[in-house]
């Protein structure tokens, strides 16, 4: 069984469904409203647990109703929460999501997630040392991402960096990461001035650029490989990237080949968009394997 450590954000998603997005200064009528647990870190932790992994989450929540709900959701999904501690001086993080026209628009308020500091991570260093692979994203402070990359290098623990939301990443973090999974927009920011093909060749079997409905592209040391995605009728794309990263990490930790790991992750992500909610659509291990 894979041992996965996820370091990142936990939030409550406030989701509005509408026929179209409002323009500046415009009000439109929505069709529905729901609150569902989210945050890129929490999403990846839940997705990895549903893939059958033992998952330890390192994060923060507020000392509020949302924080309580987030912790209960972790426990319901068998995620270890011993390193998810409430803070009293900040509310829980929130993501404000509009689902319209077959896609999503998101505004994230970090709040308690700002307290995932290097010092806080140090308190949970054993979870990093003991993990088969560590997943990290960028809804937490940049200095924490840098620090975690240093710890993983020191402990020789593989690090999967999902560089989302998009921001520039120090070369040190790129060097320390074992796997990097940007989408096309994030890759442009990460490898400024380089064409995708150039970046892929520079980081064989390390850089994996996700291209939405096309699939995932990487360079295997000899040639560029595009692993196609699976065609489905999408209902809600929120969390598809998080599902991909979690399933990819689990497959790698279990010793699957790079191509098989990408294929497995693509299938999990494709299943996730057929249901509502970032976590609501995340499939179980059995569902992914049966569909393959």
GUVEX-987137 format. One record per atom (N, C-alpha, C): x, y, z; chain; residue in one letter. Coordinates in steps of 0.05 Angstrom, whole numbers, always signed. Example, Ala and Ser with C-alpha at 12.3 -4.5 7.8 and 13.67 -1.06 7.14 Angstrom:
REM GUVEX-987137
> +264, -114, +156, A, a
> +246, -90, +156, A, a
> +264, -66, +156, A, a
> +257, -45, +142, A, s
> +273, -21, +143, A, s
> +258, +1, +157, A, s
END
This chain:
REM GUVEX-987137
> +17, -24, +0, A, x
> +0, +0, +0, A, x
> +18, +25, +0, A, x
> +12, +44, -18, A, x
> +28, +68, -21, A, x
> +24, +86, +4, A, x
> +46, +98, +13, A, x
> +46, +117, +35, A, x
> +50, +145, +24, A, x
> +29, +161, +24, A, x
> +29, +187, +10, A, x
> +27, +209, +31, A, x
> +44, +229, +29, A, x
> +42, +253, +46, A, x
> +35, +277, +28, A, x
> +13, +290, +35, A, x
> +4, +313, +20, A, x
> +7, +338, +37, A, x
> +20, +358, +26, A, x
> +25, +384, +40, A, x
> +11, +405, +24, A, x
> -9, +418, +35, A, x
> -23, +439, +19, A, x
> -47, +450, +33, A, x
> -65, +461, +16, A, x
> -88, +476, +26, A, x
> -112, +459, +32, A, x
> -128, +468, +50, A, x
> -154, +457, +56, A, x
> -174, +480, +57, A, x
> -196, +477, +44, A, x
> -215, +499, +43, A, x
> -244, +489, +40, A, x
> -263, +507, +42, A, x
> -290, +501, +36, A, x
> -297, +514, +9, A, x
> -307, +498, -10, A, x
> -314, +509, -36, A, x
> -343, +518, -35, A, x
> -347, +543, -44, A, x
> -374, +554, -46, A, x
> -381, +556, -76, A, x
> -398, +538, -84, A, x
> -402, +532, -113, A, x
> -429, +542, -123, A, x
> -428, +559, -143, A, x
> -452, +569, -156, A, x
> -453, +558, -185, A, x
> -476, +547, -192, A, x
> -480, +538, -220, A, x
> -497, +559, -234, A, x
> -489, +567, -258, A, x
> -503, +587, -273, A, x
> -502, +580, -303, A, x
> -520, +591, -318, A, x
> -520, +586, -347, A, x
> -497, +601, -361, A, x
> -489, +623, -348, A, x
> -466, +639, -359, A, x
> -454, +655, -337, A, x
> -429, +664, -342, A, x
> -415, +681, -322, A, x
> -424, +710, -325, A, x
> -426, +724, -302, A, x
> -432, +753, -304, A, x
> -408, +768, -314, A, x
> -413, +789, -329, A, x
> -392, +808, -337, A, x
> -387, +828, -315, A, x
> -368, +846, -318, A, x
> -362, +866, -298, A, x
> -387, +883, -293, A, x
> -395, +886, -268, A, x
> -418, +902, -261, A, x
> -445, +889, -266, A, x
> -445, +864, -274, A, x
> -470, +851, -283, A, x
> -479, +831, -261, A, x
> -505, +828, -258, A, x
> -516, +808, -241, A, x
> -532, +788, -258, A, x
> -527, +762, -254, A, x
> -543, +742, -267, A, x
> -555, +723, -246, A, x
> -576, +709, -254, A, x
> -589, +690, -236, A, x
> -575, +664, -237, A, x
> -568, +653, -213, A, x
> -556, +627, -212, A, x
> -577, +605, -211, A, x
> -568, +580, -216, A, x
> -586, +558, -216, A, x
> -585, +542, -190, A, x
> -561, +541, -177, A, x
> -559, +526, -152, A, x
> -534, +536, -136, A, x
> -533, +529, -111, A, x
> -511, +536, -93, A, x
> -506, +513, -74, A, x
> -480, +506, -71, A, x
> -472, +485, -53, A, x
> -446, +492, -39, A, x
> -442, +481, -15, A, x
> -416, +482, -2, A, x
> -405, +454, -1, A, x
> -380, +451, -11, A, x
> -367, +425, -11, A, x
> -338, +428, -3, A, x
> -326, +410, +12, A, x
> -298, +412, +20, A, x
> -280, +412, -5, A, x
> -259, +428, -4, A, x
> -240, +430, -26, A, x
> -213, +440, -17, A, x
> -200, +454, -35, A, x
> -172, +461, -31, A, x
> -155, +441, -45, A, x
> -134, +450, -60, A, x
> -119, +432, -77, A, x
> -106, +410, -60, A, x
> -95, +417, -37, A, x
> -82, +397, -20, A, x
> -102, +377, -10, A, x
> -124, +386, +0, A, x
> -145, +368, +11, A, x
> -156, +351, -11, A, x
> -161, +362, -35, A, x
> -171, +347, -57, A, x
> -152, +324, -64, A, x
> -126, +330, -65, A, x
> -107, +309, -72, A, x
> -105, +288, -50, A, x
> -107, +296, -25, A, x
> -106, +277, -3, A, x
> -130, +258, -5, A, x
> -154, +268, -9, A, x
> -178, +251, -11, A, x
> -176, +233, -35, A, x
> -168, +244, -58, A, x
> -165, +228, -82, A, x
> -145, +205, -78, A, x
> -123, +210, -65, A, x
> -103, +189, -61, A, x
> -114, +168, -42, A, x
> -129, +176, -22, A, x
> -141, +157, -3, A, x
> -161, +139, -18, A, x
> -176, +151, -36, A, x
> -195, +135, -51, A, x
> -182, +116, -71, A, x
> -157, +122, -77, A, x
> -141, +104, -94, A, x
> -128, +81, -77, A, x
> -134, +81, -51, A, x
> -125, +59, -34, A, x
> -99, +65, -19, A, x
> -89, +89, -20, A, x
> -64, +96, -7, A, x
> -69, +103, +23, A, x
> -48, +99, +39, A, x
> -47, +110, +66, A, x
> -38, +139, +63, A, x
> -55, +158, +72, A, x
> -50, +186, +66, A, x
> -48, +203, +92, A, x
> -26, +218, +94, A, x
> -22, +237, +116, A, x
> -24, +265, +104, A, x
> -41, +282, +115, A, x
> -45, +309, +106, A, x
> -30, +328, +125, A, x
> -16, +347, +114, A, x
> -4, +369, +130, A, x
> -16, +395, +120, A, x
> -32, +408, +138, A, x
> -46, +432, +130, A, x
> -57, +446, +154, A, x
> -73, +468, +150, A, x
> -85, +483, +171, A, x
> -114, +489, +163, A, x
> -131, +492, +184, A, x
> -158, +501, +180, A, x
> -164, +523, +201, A, x
> -185, +537, +198, A, x
> -193, +557, +218, A, x
> -209, +543, +240, A, x
> -210, +557, +263, A, x
> -226, +548, +286, A, x
> -255, +557, +282, A, x
> -268, +546, +262, A, x
> -295, +554, +255, A, x
> -310, +530, +244, A, x
> -335, +535, +236, A, x
> -352, +514, +226, A, x
> -341, +501, +201, A, x
> -330, +517, +183, A, x
> -318, +505, +159, A, x
> -295, +487, +167, A, x
> -279, +495, +186, A, x
> -256, +479, +195, A, x
> -265, +452, +206, A, x
> -286, +452, +222, A, x
> -297, +428, +233, A, x
> -306, +409, +210, A, x
> -320, +421, +191, A, x
> -331, +405, +169, A, x
> -308, +393, +152, A, x
> -287, +409, +148, A, x
> -264, +399, +132, A, x
> -251, +375, +146, A, x
> -247, +377, +172, A, x
> -234, +356, +187, A, x
> -252, +330, +187, A, x
> -278, +334, +190, A, x
> -296, +311, +189, A, x
> -295, +297, +162, A, x
> -293, +313, +141, A, x
> -292, +302, +114, A, x
> -266, +286, +110, A, x
> -243, +296, +120, A, x
> -218, +281, +119, A, x
> -222, +254, +132, A, x
> -233, +254, +156, A, x
> -236, +229, +171, A, x
> -254, +209, +157, A, x
> -275, +220, +145, A, x
> -294, +203, +130, A, x
> -281, +190, +106, A, x
> -259, +202, +96, A, x
> -244, +192, +73, A, x
> -218, +178, +81, A, x
> -215, +172, +106, A, x
> -192, +157, +117, A, x
> -166, +172, +113, A, x
> -166, +198, +115, A, x
> -141, +214, +113, A, x
> -132, +221, +142, A, x
> -107, +216, +147, A, x
> -95, +221, +174, A, x
> -94, +251, +178, A, x
> -107, +261, +199, A, x
> -109, +290, +204, A, x
> -92, +299, +229, A, x
> -74, +282, +238, A, x
> -58, +290, +262, A, x
> -41, +315, +256, A, x
> -36, +321, +231, A, x
> -21, +345, +224, A, x
> -38, +366, +210, A, x
> -64, +366, +216, A, x
> -81, +388, +206, A, x
> -93, +402, +231, A, x
> -80, +423, +239, A, x
> -86, +436, +265, A, x
> -101, +463, +260, A, x
> -122, +468, +276, A, x
> -136, +493, +273, A, x
> -120, +517, +282, A, x
> -124, +540, +270, A, x
> -113, +566, +279, A, x
> -136, +583, +289, A, x
> -132, +598, +310, A, x
> -153, +614, +322, A, x
> -155, +643, +311, A, x
> -133, +652, +298, A, x
> -132, +680, +289, A, x
> -140, +684, +260, A, x
> -149, +662, +247, A, x
> -157, +665, +219, A, x
> -179, +645, +212, A, x
> -196, +653, +194, A, x
> -217, +635, +185, A, x
> -206, +614, +166, A, x
> -222, +593, +162, A, x
> -214, +572, +143, A, x
> -213, +584, +114, A, x
> -196, +572, +98, A, x
> -194, +580, +70, A, x
> -220, +574, +55, A, x
> -226, +590, +35, A, x
> -250, +586, +19, A, x
> -242, +589, -11, A, x
> -258, +575, -28, A, x
> -256, +579, -57, A, x
> -284, +585, -67, A, x
> -286, +606, -83, A, x
> -312, +615, -93, A, x
> -313, +608, -123, A, x
> -330, +589, -129, A, x
> -329, +576, -156, A, x
> -355, +582, -171, A, x
> -352, +590, -196, A, x
> -374, +593, -214, A, x
> -372, +571, -235, A, x
> -392, +554, -237, A, x
> -394, +534, -258, A, x
> -413, +544, -280, A, x
> -402, +549, -303, A, x
> -418, +560, -325, A, x
> -405, +552, -352, A, x
> -422, +547, -371, A, x
> -413, +543, -399, A, x
> -392, +520, -401, A, x
> -396, +500, -384, A, x
> -379, +476, -386, A, x
> -352, +478, -373, A, x
> -347, +500, -358, A, x
> -321, +503, -345, A, x
> -324, +518, -319, A, x
> -302, +523, -305, A, x
> -304, +537, -279, A, x
> -286, +561, -278, A, x
> -295, +580, -261, A, x
> -278, +604, -254, A, x
> -276, +604, -224, A, x
> -252, +609, -213, A, x
> -248, +605, -184, A, x
> -233, +629, -172, A, x
> -242, +639, -149, A, x
> -228, +658, -133, A, x
> -222, +644, -106, A, x
> -196, +643, -99, A, x
> -187, +629, -74, A, x
> -180, +650, -53, A, x
> -190, +646, -28, A, x
> -182, +662, -5, A, x
> -166, +644, +13, A, x
> -140, +649, +16, A, x
> -122, +630, +29, A, x
> -127, +627, +59, A, x
> -130, +650, +73, A, x
> -136, +650, +102, A, x
> -118, +631, +118, A, x
> -129, +611, +131, A, x
> -113, +594, +149, A, x
> -91, +579, +134, A, x
> -94, +576, +108, A, x
> -73, +562, +92, A, x
> -47, +577, +92, A, x
> -48, +604, +98, A, x
> -23, +619, +100, A, x
> -6, +609, +123, A, x
> -18, +595, +142, A, x
> -4, +586, +166, A, x
> +10, +559, +162, A, x
> +9, +549, +138, A, x
> +25, +525, +131, A, x
> +54, +535, +126, A, x
> +68, +541, +147, A, x
> +94, +553, +146, A, x
> +117, +532, +147, A, x
> +141, +540, +140, A, x
> +164, +521, +143, A, x
> +166, +510, +171, A, x
> +162, +527, +191, A, x
> +164, +517, +219, A, x
> +142, +497, +225, A, x
> +118, +502, +215, A, x
> +96, +483, +219, A, x
> +102, +456, +206, A, x
> +113, +457, +182, A, x
> +120, +433, +167, A, x
> +141, +417, +182, A, x
> +160, +431, +194, A, x
> +181, +418, +209, A, x
> +170, +400, +232, A, x
> +147, +408, +243, A, x
> +135, +393, +265, A, x
> +125, +366, +254, A, x
> +121, +364, +228, A, x
> +111, +339, +216, A, x
> +132, +326, +198, A, x
> +157, +332, +203, A, x
> +179, +323, +185, A, x
> +180, +293, +182, A, x
> +172, +278, +203, A, x
> +173, +249, +202, A, x
> +155, +238, +180, A, x
> +132, +252, +177, A, x
> +113, +243, +156, A, x
> +125, +246, +128, A, x
> +142, +266, +124, A, x
> +156, +270, +99, A, x
> +177, +249, +96, A, x
> +192, +244, +117, A, x
> +214, +225, +116, A, x
> +204, +197, +110, A, x
> +180, +190, +121, A, x
> +170, +162, +118, A, x
> +153, +158, +93, A, x
> +147, +179, +78, A, x
> +129, +176, +55, A, x
> +143, +163, +32, A, x
> +127, +149, +16, A, x
> +137, +138, -10, A, x
> +139, +161, -30, A, x
> +122, +181, -28, A, x
> +122, +204, -45, A, x
> +107, +227, -31, A, x
> +116, +252, -35, A, x
> +103, +275, -24, A, x
> +91, +291, -47, A, x
> +66, +300, -43, A, x
> +52, +318, -62, A, x
> +51, +346, -50, A, x
> +57, +366, -66, A, x
> +54, +394, -57, A, x
> +44, +411, -80, A, x
> +29, +432, -73, A, x
> +18, +451, -92, A, x
> +25, +479, -84, A, x
> +12, +500, -95, A, x
> +20, +527, -90, A, x
> -2, +545, -79, A, x
> -20, +533, -63, A, x
> -40, +549, -49, A, x
> -30, +553, -20, A, x
> -4, +549, -15, A, x
> +9, +554, +10, A, x
> +32, +573, +5, A, x
> +45, +584, +26, A, x
> +67, +603, +21, A, x
> +90, +592, +5, A, x
> +102, +609, -12, A, x
> +124, +600, -29, A, x
> +148, +590, -13, A, x
> +153, +603, +10, A, x
> +176, +594, +26, A, x
> +172, +565, +37, A, x
> +147, +557, +40, A, x
> +142, +530, +49, A, x
> +147, +510, +27, A, x
> +139, +517, +3, A, x
> +145, +499, -20, A, x
> +175, +495, -23, A, x
> +190, +517, -20, A, x
> +219, +515, -22, A, x
> +230, +497, +0, A, x
> +220, +501, +24, A, x
> +230, +486, +48, A, x
> +224, +456, +45, A, x
> +200, +450, +36, A, x
> +192, +422, +32, A, x
> +210, +409, +11, A, x
> +216, +424, -10, A, x
> +233, +412, -31, A, x
> +261, +406, -19, A, x
> +270, +423, -1, A, x
> +296, +418, +12, A, x
> +295, +393, +30, A, x
> +273, +391, +45, A, x
> +270, +368, +63, A, x
> +269, +342, +47, A, x
> +254, +343, +25, A, x
> +252, +318, +8, A, x
> +279, +311, -4, A, x
> +294, +331, -12, A, x
> +321, +325, -22, A, x
> +339, +313, +0, A, x
> +337, +324, +24, A, x
> +353, +314, +46, A, x
> +345, +286, +54, A, x
> +319, +280, +54, A, x
> +309, +254, +62, A, x
> +309, +234, +39, A, x
> +314, +244, +15, A, x
> +312, +227, -9, A, x
> +284, +216, -13, A, x
> +264, +232, -7, A, x
> +236, +226, -11, A, x
> +227, +238, -37, A, x
> +217, +223, -56, A, x
> +208, +234, -82, A, x
> +187, +256, -77, A, x
> +189, +278, -92, A, x
> +170, +300, -90, A, x
> +156, +305, -116, A, x
> +129, +305, -115, A, x
> +113, +312, -139, A, x
> +103, +340, -134, A, x
> +112, +359, -151, A, x
> +104, +387, -150, A, x
> +82, +392, -171, A, x
> +59, +399, -161, A, x
> +37, +408, -178, A, x
> +37, +439, -177, A, x
> +49, +453, -196, A, x
> +54, +482, -193, A, x
> +29, +498, -199, A, x
> +8, +494, -183, A, x
> -17, +509, -186, A, x
> -26, +519, -159, A, x
> -37, +544, -158, A, x
> -40, +563, -180, A, x
> -13, +571, -192, A, x
> -14, +582, -216, A, x
> +10, +588, -230, A, x
> +26, +611, -217, A, x
> +51, +606, -212, A, x
> +70, +627, -205, A, x
> +98, +617, -210, A, x
> +117, +635, -213, A, x
> +145, +627, -218, A, x
> +155, +610, -194, A, x
> +172, +591, -201, A, x
> +183, +573, -180, A, x
> +214, +575, -181, A, x
> +227, +578, -159, A, x
> +256, +579, -159, A, x
> +268, +554, -171, A, x
> +291, +557, -185, A, x
> +304, +535, -197, A, x
> +310, +512, -178, A, x
> +316, +520, -153, A, x
> +322, +500, -132, A, x
> +299, +480, -129, A, x
> +274, +490, -129, A, x
> +251, +473, -126, A, x
> +248, +455, -150, A, x
> +252, +465, -174, A, x
> +251, +449, -198, A, x
> +271, +427, -197, A, x
> +296, +433, -188, A, x
> +317, +414, -186, A, x
> +311, +392, -165, A, x
> +299, +400, -143, A, x
> +293, +382, -121, A, x
> +269, +363, -127, A, x
> +251, +373, -144, A, x
> +227, +357, -149, A, x
> +234, +333, -166, A, x
> +220, +311, -161, A, x
> +223, +286, -177, A, x
> +205, +287, -201, A, x
> +181, +299, -197, A, x
> +160, +301, -218, A, x
> +147, +328, -217, A, x
> +142, +340, -240, A, x
> +129, +366, -241, A, x
> +106, +365, -261, A, x
> +82, +374, -253, A, x
> +58, +369, -269, A, x
> +43, +395, -275, A, x
> +54, +414, -290, A, x
> +39, +438, -297, A, x
> +19, +433, -320, A, x
> -1, +450, -321, A, x
> -16, +451, -346, A, x
> -1, +470, -366, A, x
> -12, +474, -389, A, x
> +2, +490, -409, A, x
> +8, +518, -400, A, x
> -11, +531, -387, A, x
> -7, +559, -377, A, x
> +14, +559, -356, A, x
> +13, +541, -337, A, x
> +32, +540, -316, A, x
> +60, +534, -326, A, x
> +62, +517, -347, A, x
> +88, +511, -358, A, x
> +101, +536, -371, A, x
> +85, +553, -383, A, x
> +96, +578, -394, A, x
> +108, +595, -373, A, x
> +96, +597, -350, A, x
> +106, +613, -328, A, x
> +130, +600, -315, A, x
> +129, +574, -312, A, x
> +151, +559, -299, A, x
> +176, +559, -315, A, x
> +173, +556, -342, A, x
> +197, +554, -359, A, x
> +196, +577, -380, A, x
> +198, +601, -369, A, x
> +195, +625, -385, A, x
> +215, +626, -408, A, x
> +206, +633, -432, A, x
> +224, +635, -455, A, x
> +229, +608, -468, A, x
> +219, +586, -457, A, x
> +224, +560, -469, A, x
> +198, +550, -482, A, x
> +200, +538, -505, A, x
> +178, +525, -517, A, x
> +173, +498, -502, A, x
> +148, +489, -502, A, x
> +142, +464, -487, A, x
> +160, +441, -494, A, x
> +166, +438, -520, A, x
> +183, +416, -528, A, x
> +211, +418, -517, A, x
> +221, +443, -514, A, x
> +247, +447, -503, A, x
> +248, +440, -473, A, x
> +227, +449, -459, A, x
> +226, +443, -430, A, x
> +223, +413, -425, A, x
> +207, +400, -441, A, x
> +204, +371, -438, A, x
> +230, +356, -442, A, x
> +245, +364, -462, A, x
> +271, +351, -468, A, x
> +291, +356, -446, A, x
> +289, +379, -433, A, x
> +308, +386, -412, A, x
> +302, +369, -386, A, x
> +277, +361, -383, A, x
> +269, +346, -359, A, x
> +255, +320, -366, A, x
> +270, +301, -378, A, x
> +258, +275, -386, A, x
> +247, +259, -363, A, x
> +223, +248, -366, A, x
> +210, +232, -345, A, x
> +207, +247, -319, A, x
> +207, +273, -320, A, x
> +204, +290, -296, A, x
> +182, +311, -300, A, x
> +182, +323, -324, A, x
> +162, +343, -330, A, x
> +139, +331, -346, A, x
> +115, +335, -336, A, x
> +91, +324, -349, A, x
> +71, +347, -352, A, x
> +67, +355, -378, A, x
> +49, +378, -383, A, x
> +21, +367, -390, A, x
> +2, +375, -373, A, x
> -26, +366, -378, A, x
> -39, +385, -398, A, x
> -52, +374, -418, A, x
> -63, +389, -440, A, x
> -93, +386, -442, A, x
> -107, +385, -419, A, x
> -136, +383, -419, A, x
> -146, +359, -433, A, x
> -164, +363, -453, A, x
> -177, +341, -467, A, x
> -158, +325, -485, A, x
> -134, +337, -491, A, x
> -115, +323, -508, A, x
> -101, +300, -493, A, x
> -94, +305, -468, A, x
> -79, +285, -452, A, x
> -56, +297, -438, A, x
> -35, +281, -434, A, x
> -11, +290, -419, A, x
> +14, +284, -436, A, x
> +32, +304, -437, A, x
> +55, +302, -455, A, x
> +80, +302, -437, A, x
> +99, +284, -444, A, x
> +125, +283, -431, A, x
> +146, +273, -450, A, x
> +172, +275, -443, A, x
> +194, +265, -459, A, x
> +206, +241, -444, A, x
> +208, +218, -457, A, x
> +216, +194, -443, A, x
> +246, +188, -446, A, x
> +261, +208, -456, A, x
> +290, +205, -460, A, x
> +297, +199, -488, A, x
> +278, +189, -504, A, x
> +282, +184, -532, A, x
> +264, +200, -550, A, x
> +238, +202, -541, A, x
> +219, +216, -558, A, x
> +197, +228, -540, A, x
> +183, +247, -552, A, x
> +161, +260, -538, A, x
> +136, +241, -539, A, x
> +123, +238, -517, A, x
> +101, +219, -514, A, x
> +76, +235, -506, A, x
> +54, +230, -520, A, x
> +28, +241, -512, A, x
> +10, +218, -504, A, x
> +3, +217, -478, A, x
> -15, +197, -468, A, x
> -43, +209, -470, A, x
> -60, +199, -488, A, x
> -87, +212, -491, A, x
> -105, +208, -467, A, x
> -123, +227, -464, A, x
> -143, +224, -442, A, x
> -166, +207, -452, A, x
> -185, +203, -435, A, x
> -209, +187, -442, A, x
> -233, +206, -447, A, x
> -248, +201, -467, A, x
> -270, +219, -474, A, x
> -295, +212, -457, A, x
> -305, +233, -443, A, x
> -329, +230, -426, A, x
> -346, +255, -430, A, x
> -371, +253, -420, A, x
> -388, +276, -419, A, x
> -383, +290, -392, A, x
> -370, +313, -393, A, x
> -362, +327, -368, A, x
> -386, +342, -356, A, x
> -389, +339, -330, A, x
> -409, +353, -315, A, x
> -396, +376, -299, A, x
> -373, +370, -286, A, x
> -359, +389, -269, A, x
> -330, +383, -270, A, x
> -314, +401, -281, A, x
> -285, +396, -284, A, x
> -269, +403, -259, A, x
> -282, +415, -239, A, x
> -268, +422, -214, A, x
> -255, +397, -202, A, x
> -229, +399, -196, A, x
> -216, +376, -183, A, x
> -204, +356, -201, A, x
> -208, +358, -227, A, x
> -197, +338, -245, A, x
> -166, +337, -244, A, x
> -154, +361, -243, A, x
> -125, +362, -241, A, x
> -115, +350, -215, A, x
> -129, +355, -193, A, x
> -122, +344, -167, A, x
> -124, +313, -167, A, x
> -145, +303, -180, A, x
> -149, +274, -182, A, x
> -126, +262, -198, A, x
> -118, +275, -220, A, x
> -96, +266, -237, A, x
> -71, +264, -220, A, x
> -64, +285, -205, A, x
> -39, +286, -190, A, x
> -38, +264, -168, A, x
> -61, +261, -155, A, x
> -62, +241, -133, A, x
> -59, +213, -145, A, x
> -74, +207, -166, A, x
> -73, +180, -178, A, x
> -45, +175, -190, A, x
> -33, +195, -201, A, x
> -6, +193, -212, A, x
> +14, +186, -190, A, x
> +12, +200, -168, A, x
> +30, +195, -145, A, x
> +26, +167, -134, A, x
> +2, +158, -131, A, x
> -3, +132, -121, A, x
> +8, +110, -139, A, x
> +4, +114, -165, A, x
> +14, +94, -185, A, x
> +44, +93, -184, A, x
> +57, +116, -183, A, x
> +87, +117, -182, A, x
> +97, +104, -156, A, x
> +84, +110, -134, A, x
> +92, +99, -108, A, x
> +89, +68, -108, A, x
> +70, +58, -124, A, x
> +66, +29, -125, A, x
> +85, +16, -145, A, x
> +102, +31, -159, A, x
> +122, +20, -177, A, x
> +113, +16, -205, A, x
> +90, +29, -213, A, x
> +81, +27, -241, A, x
> +101, +43, -258, A, x
> +102, +35, -284, A, x
> +118, +50, -303, A, x
> +107, +78, -306, A, x
> +124, +96, -317, A, x
> +115, +123, -322, A, x
> +90, +124, -340, A, x
> +91, +110, -362, A, x
> +68, +111, -381, A, x
> +43, +99, -368, A, x
> +46, +77, -354, A, x
> +23, +64, -341, A, x
> +12, +82, -319, A, x
> +30, +96, -305, A, x
> +21, +115, -284, A, x
> +5, +138, -296, A, x
> +15, +149, -318, A, x
> +0, +171, -331, A, x
> -27, +161, -341, A, x
> -27, +137, -353, A, x
> -53, +126, -363, A, x
> -73, +122, -340, A, x
> -63, +111, -318, A, x
> -80, +107, -295, A, x
> -91, +133, -284, A, x
> -73, +154, -283, A, x
> -82, +180, -273, A, x
> -101, +194, -292, A, x
> -97, +191, -318, A, x
> -116, +202, -338, A, x
> -143, +190, -335, A, x
> -144, +164, -330, A, x
> -170, +151, -327, A, x
> -184, +161, -302, A, x
> -170, +163, -280, A, x
> -182, +173, -255, A, x
> -192, +201, -259, A, x
> -177, +218, -272, A, x
> -186, +246, -277, A, x
> -210, +247, -295, A, x
> -211, +230, -315, A, x
> -234, +230, -333, A, x
> -260, +222, -319, A, x
> -258, +203, -300, A, x
> -281, +195, -285, A, x
> -290, +217, -266, A, x
> -271, +232, -256, A, x
> -277, +253, -236, A, x
> -295, +275, -247, A, x
> -294, +280, -273, A, x
> -310, +302, -284, A, x
> -338, +294, -290, A, x
> -345, +269, -286, A, x
> -372, +260, -293, A, x
> -392, +264, -270, A, x
> -382, +274, -247, A, x
> -399, +279, -224, A, x
> -394, +307, -213, A, x
> -412, +317, -196, A, x
> -409, +344, -185, A, x
> -390, +345, -162, A, x
> -375, +368, -161, A, x
> -357, +373, -139, A, x
> -329, +364, -142, A, x
> -310, +379, -131, A, x
> -282, +372, -133, A, x
> -277, +344, -122, A, x
> -288, +339, -98, A, x
> -284, +313, -85, A, x
> -307, +294, -91, A, x
> -330, +305, -96, A, x
> -354, +288, -100, A, x
> -351, +269, -124, A, x
> -335, +278, -144, A, x
> -332, +261, -168, A, x
> -308, +243, -167, A, x
> -291, +245, -146, A, x
> -266, +230, -146, A, x
> -272, +200, -144, A, x
> -262, +184, -162, A, x
> -269, +156, -163, A, x
> -253, +139, -142, A, x
> -263, +116, -137, A, x
> -248, +97, -120, A, x
> -229, +81, -138, A, x
> -211, +66, -125, A, x
> -192, +50, -139, A, x
> -206, +29, -156, A, x
> -227, +17, -145, A, x
> -241, -4, -160, A, x
> -254, +8, -186, A, x
> -265, +32, -183, A, x
> -278, +44, -206, A, x
> -258, +50, -229, A, x
> -234, +59, -221, A, x
> -214, +64, -241, A, x
> -204, +39, -255, A, x
> -199, +18, -239, A, x
> -188, -7, -250, A, x
> -209, -21, -267, A, x
> -235, -20, -259, A, x
> -256, -32, -275, A, x
> -259, -18, -302, A, x
> -256, +9, -302, A, x
> -259, +24, -327, A, x
> -235, +21, -346, A, x
> -212, +13, -335, A, x
> -189, +8, -351, A, x
> -191, -19, -366, A, x
END
